[in-house]
Every structure is written in C-alpha cells, then in structure tokens.
Amino acid sequence: MTDVAAARDKRWIALILLCSAQFVVVLDASIVNVALPTIGDALNFTESSLPWVVNAYVLTFGGFLLLGGRLADLLGRRRVFMFGLVLFALASLAGGLASTSGQLIAARAVQGLGAAILSPAALSIVATTFRDGAERNKALGIWGAVAGSGGAAGVLLGGVLTEGLGWEWVLWVNVPIGIAAAAIAPTLIAESRNEDEVRHFDLAGAFTITLGLSALVFALLDAEDAGWGSAQTIGILIASAILLASFVAIERRSRAALVPFSIFRLRTITGANVVGILVGASLFSMFFFISLYMQQVLGYSPIHAGLSYLPLAVSIILSAGIASNLVTRVGFKPILAAGMALIAAGLLWFSQISTHGSFLVDILGPSLLAAVGLGFAFVPVTIAAVSGVEDREQGLASGLINTSQQVGGALGLAVLAAIANSIIGNSHDPAVLTEGFQSAFLVGAGFAALGLLATLFLIRTADSRAHVELGAEPALEDAN
C-alpha cells in the first residue's frame, strides 16, 4: 500500500472516530427520554420540571457551540475535540451519581458544555479533511446518518439500560466511550487551526446568548404554573429580550465576534440554519412526546418503549445513506425539501394518536415516515450549511448549524411542552394526556411545514446545482 493510500485509509478511520463522538453527543440529547418517568420518580421531579433534564443539556450545548467552534479554529481542532470529550465523560459520571434533581440538572448542563466544545471541532475536522465534491458528500452523508440515527438510537438504548441496569447507566455509558475516543484521537487526527487570527474569545457573547435563551425557555416552560400574564413570566421574558439584544450589540462591536453577521450574507447559509432550527424543533419534540405517550398512555415498559424505536433508527440510517448519494446527483435543495415534507406528514400522522392505540397503527407508520424525512433532512442541511465556506471559518459554520439544531430543539420542546401542559395540567388521565400530546404533535408538524417553506424560499437553487457540478468533477487525485 502506498503512503497516499494509507493516508486516505487513515482519514476514513478518523471519520469513524469523529462520527462515534458525534453519535454519543446526539444520543445524549434523547437517551434520557425513555428514562424520564423513572428519573422523575427516583429524584422527585415535577411534571413541569422534567423537561429540564433534556433542556439543561440542550441549552448549554446550543449556547456554547459557537464558542466551541471558535476555540477549535484558534486553539487547534484536535486539542479542543479531546478536551470536550473528557469534560463530557466526567459530567456523565457526575450525572449518574446525582441524588437530587438539582444535581442531575447541573451535571446535564456541564455535559452540554462538553458537547458544545467537541461537536463543532469534530465537524470542522471532517470538513477540512475531505475536499469538496463527491468525497465530502460521502463523508458528510455518513456524518448525517450518524447524527440522525443518534436520536432514535438514544431512546432505544435508553430503554434497554434503564430497565436492565438502572437509569444511571444512560449517563455512565458515555464515560468509557469518551475517554477511549480522546486517547485514540492523536493517532488518527492531525492538528489543525487558523494561524492568521488573534486568539480572542468572545466569552461575553457566549454567556449572553446562553443566559438569554435559557431565560426564554424557562419562561415558556414555567408559564403554565406561574401564569402567562404574571410578573414572573413577563419579567423573565423581558430579561431574555435584554440579554439577546445585548448579544447582538456585543457581536457587532467585538473585534473577534462569536458570530460575524457577515456570514449571513450567504443566503444558503442563512436558509440552512433557519431550517436547522425547525428540524431541531421537530426532532426533539417528537422523541420526547412519543416516549411519554408509549409509557404514560399505552403502558409500555422502558425496554418495550426503547425497542419500539428500532424501526425508526434503522430507517434514518438507511435514508441518510440514500440521501448522501442523491445530493451528489440532484443537489441538496430538492432532497431537503422532500425531507421536511415527510417530517411534517409524519408528525401530522402522530397527531392522530388515540388513548387505546397500538404500535402498528399509532407508532410504526408515522415513525417510518418521519424517519425517512429526518434522514433526508439531516444530510443536505449539513452540506448546505458548510458549502462555500473557507477552511478558516469551518469551525464557525459547523458550530452555527449545530447551534441552530440544538437551540431549535430547546425552544421547540419548550413551546410544545407548554402547549401540552396547558391541556394536561396535573391530570394523569390517559385521555387528557393523549389530547395534550396530539396538540404538541400538530404544532410540531407546523414547525416542519415552515422548514419546507424556508427550504424553498431561502436556499438558493444555484448553490444546490453548483454543488452537483462540483461533485461531478473528475477525481484526478484518485486516478493517480
């Protein structure tokens, strides 16, 4: 084997490592869903505070992703990736050892911080390792399949671990994976960073965006208890608006902004991130409410609920593989549009669940439809979000699309949980629970429909076609 061939093989092995790390990150946003009823009983969570087990992770993940991307660009992508892995593993250990709801939420927040550090570093390593065209499509197709299936695999694995070993293991499973990946990384991944820029980190921007979004989500989740017109809700919403406005002001004045707003002059980048927000809003809410419906209404055990996600997980993996090939042939815009339409249809079907439902009628059909949609959406939205971006800004672009999906997930879950809770209240009646979940799924379908419109009107067809032409260029290096 020649040195060139060996180097190429090493790149694909490195991709497996990077995708494994991303798989754990995505998995952790959903792995606790099936364990939520068990966690709620063990640590005395209230129904309204239970979403914070998910949102504490998602918010710090989304809020610090942009800072993580910048750290990767300036300090070294491999170094930052490894640090994030170790932090993520240690926070997972602490979460499993938690004995109160507050301790678990705090550990989940630190987990999110670790994920925010490692995830954009991993994606930017992928984007700078594989050149534009068919090779990058293949690499990002694998990345998209892993990211898309991570959510479904999370609830599957969560059910098995919760019933077999205890809820703590949905967190402890990350520890050996994270430590092993960090130890292997130096042998497979070369260090890379942007040597041209001054090392300035926008901590003020990172904290204001995270606190602003956290306040917004808290206000939405707690509004049902506090009252939509209460001083608490209004005050927190005003504080959120001030923090988010401060973030914009900080970014405009910073000499090394966390988010240089100039990147949004690229219409396709803007469109991809808008769609990313709406994909996240659809995805997180779907896993959250399906898990509750199966256990609280249909009476499934955690392992039964987890195994019920197996068709969905397999379908996402298969459809993402198909999508990566189709994107090379027809461009990312048509595939993304088809994906968003299928997600909307799947969630609309989920809104028809019944109190005395069955797996075949109420879960399998809409799961498969939504799964194909998610596979078709994840790959093209990721490719669109990093296409045409220079290597020096790959960390920024990678952090941006991850941020959009995670923030969309947090806000979407907050909105839909508020809608569901306004109907459910403190009731445990399966009929009332089902009615609340139906409303959440219906609004989730609306999010996906908005994502379809954003795809059609914000993502440039010319950029999508240019991507096809780039992938069709002869691979001279491979011929040599």
ABEGO torsion letter per residue (X at the ends): XBAAAAAAAAAAAAAAAAAAAAAAAAAAAAAAAAAAAAAAAAAGBBAAAAAAAAAAAAAAAAAAAAAAAAAAAAAEAAAAAAAAAAAAAAAAAAAAABABAAAAAAAAAAAAAAAAAAAAAAAAAAAAABBBEAAAAAAAAAAAAAAAAAAAAAAAAAAAAAAAAEAAAAAAAAAAAAAAAAAAAAAABBBBBBAABBBBBBAAAAAAAAAAAAAAAAAAAAAAAAEAABAAAAAAAAAAAAAAAAAAAAAAABABBABBAAAAABAAAAAAAAAAAAAAAAAAAAAAAAAAAAAAAAGBBAAAAAAAAAAAAAAAAAAAAAAAAAAAAAEAAAAAAAAAAAAAAAAAAAAABBAABBAAAAAAAAAAAAAAAAAAAAAAAAAAAABGBBAAAAAAAAAAAAAAAAAAAAAAAAAAAAAAAAAAEABABAAAAAAAAAAAAAAAAAAAAAAAAAAAAABBAAAAAAAAAAAABBBAAAAX
